Amino acid sequence: MSTSPHPLDQAIQLHAQGEDLYQGRLTPAYANMVGPFGGAIAAVVLNAVLQHPQRLGEPVALTVNFAGPIADADFEIRARPARTNRSTQHWSIELIQAGETAILASAMTAERRETWSDQELACPDVAPASEVPITPVSGFTPWVDNYEMRFIDGMLTFRPADARDDSQSRLWIRDQPPRALDFLSLTALADVFFPRVFLRRQQPCPAGTVSMTLYFHAGSAELAACGTEPLLACARAQVLHNGFADQTAELWSADGRLLASSQQLVYYKA
Amino acid sequence: MSTSPHPLDQAIQLHAQGEDLYQGRLTPAYANMVGPFGGAIAAVVLNAVLQHPQRLGEPVALTVNFAGPIADADFEIRARPARTNRSTQHWSIELIQAGETAILASAMTAERRETWSDQELACPDVAPASEVPITPVSGFTPWVDNYEMRFIDGMLTFRPADARDDSQSRLWIRDQPPRALDFLSLTALADVFFPRVFLRRQQPCPAGTVSMTLYFHAGSAELAACGTEPLLACARAQVLHNGFADQTAELWSADGRLLASSQQLVYYKA
């Protein structure tokens, strides 16, 4: 039985350096084609908020702007509670490397109270994870090896004949090795979708997320209750226009609860 | 013929105070039940970026975190280009009143190039604005008098018998008096939807937007070409959970182009 931390926790580990200041370095395990996997970047940014001694409540919203490249080297994260209210708190976060802002982020934390609730969006009616074979994805880019993916539809093949006029992807996914769900792993999972422009054209082109916003619709106990079960991850573009495409996405628990929803803007050069 | 500026331009007027610093004050015309209309706040925040002498390109993304109340008094906006790349720029923006952060925002501007583009989401098939009667909304809250609204569905009545199990609203809308479309008026229009929890329950409760992200899918020339024609505005919640509801929304031109898409997180106490 291994006692070393999960690869995700190794990657997003932070060391407090003083008030509002943390030092970190993502690991090669979460490398992407250029720089680190955006989901790991978003998770390490959120981790600074989660570790901050002044944090109030749990994350409800996170916006990460990918302002510049991140090299395989140390960086600093400055996380500052810009405003603290009675039950909510707003965070300003900046990841700085070699003196330059690489990530500009904001987060909101809140103490939730149980109240009238309703899920309007219906969970997609798909086969359970146990009935969907694991999709071989190794070799695409390093970070994918940290995930077990079971594509239902919208898999990237880079065969032009597979180009379609819609960019929906739906897959069951979990950390590999499995890791109990929490805000950090959920944040990383929200960015596992290949750029929709790849899927539309089934050919590679320069592309990358420039901004991502994530809303959390569950508390820590609800996430913990998901354990290591795969989540259903769904994404599609609404419009791809002159170099910028959007992407809306949802992450569902195995029992059909919408745990998180997100919106991304993705640069592309087609 | 009047030569005074449009009420929106009066409301979001800014005075440069020095490097990265602007002074402003929203007008009573854009007041909401508590504080100013969030759409006017988002527009004045974007205006600081648009007026900044170092701006590169046009807005592609805007996130506005409503951190605290704004009083009917002067405020300062600090807008700083945190990172400037070859064709993109990332902005950190803060609205400060009486020494406290009331708004924490980020924006991205970019020089777009014409390239392969496609609109995946289909424009809703609804009657044209000319065939939908103007909905009387005056009296709800002051800011609504600045808009001409033509509801197709999802109008707020506050009659409990009208409570439904979905929160979709679709309406044709434009500034009143009419104003040629640009990034500023489009930004304000993205926040014209009443909290979805009101519509679900058709009863008032404490509620307000805490975070809004807006992506622009058109350039300034494309917006100008819309002139003063009404836009089709559509919104719905996906989930309302323990005090926080999301809202996804789209703004369409009369000829069916997706001009902007947005995501909001809305606090509610039900």
Contacts between the chains, C-beta under 8 A, distances in Angstrom:
chain1	res1	chain2	res2	distance
A	60	B	210	7.6
A	60	B	244	5.3
A	60	B	265	6.3
A	61	B	65	7.5
A	61	B	210	7.1
A	61	B	211	4.5
A	61	B	265	5.0
A	63	B	63	4.5
A	63	B	65	7.9
A	63	B	106	6.5
A	63	B	211	7.4
A	63	B	213	6.3
A	65	B	61	7.6
A	65	B	63	7.9
A	65	B	90	5.3
A	65	B	106	5.4
A	65	B	108	6.2
A	67	B	82	6.3
A	67	B	83	3.8
A	67	B	85	7.7
A	67	B	90	3.9
A	68	B	83	5.3
A	68	B	85	6.6
A	82	B	67	6.3
A	82	B	94	7.2
A	82	B	101	4.4
A	82	B	104	5.1
A	83	B	67	3.8
A	83	B	68	5.3
A	83	B	100	6.8
A	83	B	101	4.7
A	83	B	102	7.6
A	83	B	104	7.1
A	85	B	67	7.7
A	85	B	68	6.6
A	88	B	210	6.9
A	88	B	267	7.4
A	90	B	65	5.2
A	90	B	67	3.9
A	90	B	101	7.2
A	90	B	104	5.2
A	92	B	92	7.6
A	92	B	94	7.7
A	92	B	104	5.7
A	94	B	82	7.2
A	94	B	92	7.7
A	100	B	83	6.8
A	101	B	82	4.4
A	101	B	83	4.7
A	101	B	90	7.2
A	102	B	83	7.6
A	104	B	82	5.1
A	104	B	83	7.1
A	104	B	90	5.2
A	104	B	92	5.7
A	104	B	106	5.5
A	105	B	106	7.9
A	106	B	63	6.5
A	106	B	65	5.4
A	106	B	104	5.5
A	106	B	105	7.9
A	106	B	106	6.2
A	106	B	211	7.9
A	108	B	65	6.2
A	108	B	210	6.1
A	108	B	211	5.8
A	108	B	265	7.4
A	110	B	243	7.4
A	110	B	244	7.0
A	110	B	267	7.8
A	112	B	241	8.0
A	112	B	242	4.3
A	112	B	243	5.3
A	112	B	244	7.0
A	113	B	242	6.4
A	113	B	243	5.6
A	114	B	242	5.7
A	115	B	242	5.8
A	115	B	243	5.5
A	115	B	268	7.8
A	115	B	269	6.9
A	115	B	270	5.2
A	116	B	201	7.6
A	116	B	240	7.5
A	116	B	270	3.9
A	117	B	239	7.9
A	117	B	240	5.8
A	117	B	241	4.8
A	117	B	242	5.7
A	118	B	165	7.7
A	118	B	200	6.9
A	118	B	239	7.4
A	118	B	240	5.2
A	119	B	238	7.7
A	119	B	239	4.8
A	119	B	240	7.9
A	119	B	241	7.4
A	120	B	165	7.5
A	120	B	166	5.8
A	120	B	167	6.3
A	120	B	236	6.9
A	120	B	237	5.4
A	120	B	238	5.9
A	120	B	239	6.4
A	120	B	240	7.5
A	121	B	238	4.1
A	121	B	239	6.4
A	165	B	118	7.7
A	165	B	120	7.5
A	166	B	120	5.9
A	167	B	120	6.3
A	200	B	118	6.9
A	201	B	116	7.6
A	210	B	60	7.7
A	210	B	61	7.1
A	210	B	88	6.8
A	210	B	108	6.1
A	211	B	61	4.5
A	211	B	63	7.4
A	211	B	106	7.9
A	211	B	108	5.8
A	211	B	213	7.7
A	211	B	215	7.9
A	213	B	63	6.3
A	213	B	211	7.7
A	213	B	213	4.3
A	213	B	263	5.9
A	215	B	211	7.9
A	215	B	244	7.6
A	215	B	246	5.2
A	215	B	263	7.1
A	215	B	265	5.2
A	217	B	239	4.9
A	217	B	241	4.8
A	217	B	244	7.5
A	217	B	246	7.1
A	218	B	241	7.2
A	219	B	242	7.2
A	236	B	120	6.9
A	237	B	120	5.4
A	238	B	119	7.6
A	238	B	120	5.8
A	238	B	121	4.0
A	238	B	250	7.5
A	238	B	258	6.3
A	238	B	261	5.8
A	239	B	117	7.9
A	239	B	118	7.4
A	239	B	119	4.7
A	239	B	120	6.4
A	239	B	121	6.4
A	239	B	217	4.9
A	239	B	258	4.8
A	239	B	261	7.3
A	240	B	116	7.5
A	240	B	117	5.7
A	240	B	118	5.2
A	240	B	119	7.9
A	240	B	120	7.5
A	241	B	112	8.0
A	241	B	117	4.7
A	241	B	119	7.4
A	241	B	217	4.8
A	241	B	218	7.2
A	242	B	112	4.3
A	242	B	113	6.4
A	242	B	114	5.7
A	242	B	115	5.7
A	242	B	117	5.7
A	242	B	219	7.2
A	243	B	110	7.4
A	243	B	112	5.2
A	243	B	113	5.6
A	243	B	115	5.5
A	244	B	60	5.3
A	244	B	110	7.0
A	244	B	112	7.0
A	244	B	215	7.6
A	244	B	217	7.5
A	246	B	215	5.2
A	246	B	217	7.1
A	246	B	261	5.7
A	248	B	248	6.9
A	248	B	261	7.8
A	248	B	263	7.8
A	250	B	238	7.4
A	258	B	238	6.3
A	258	B	239	4.8
A	261	B	238	5.7
A	261	B	239	7.3
A	261	B	246	5.7
A	261	B	248	7.8
A	261	B	263	7.4
A	262	B	263	7.9
A	263	B	213	5.9
A	263	B	215	7.1
A	263	B	248	7.8
A	263	B	261	7.4
A	263	B	262	7.9
A	263	B	263	4.4
A	265	B	60	6.3
A	265	B	61	5.0
A	265	B	108	7.4
A	265	B	215	5.1
A	267	B	88	7.4
A	267	B	110	7.9
A	268	B	115	7.8
A	269	B	115	6.9
A	270	B	115	5.2
A	270	B	116	3.9
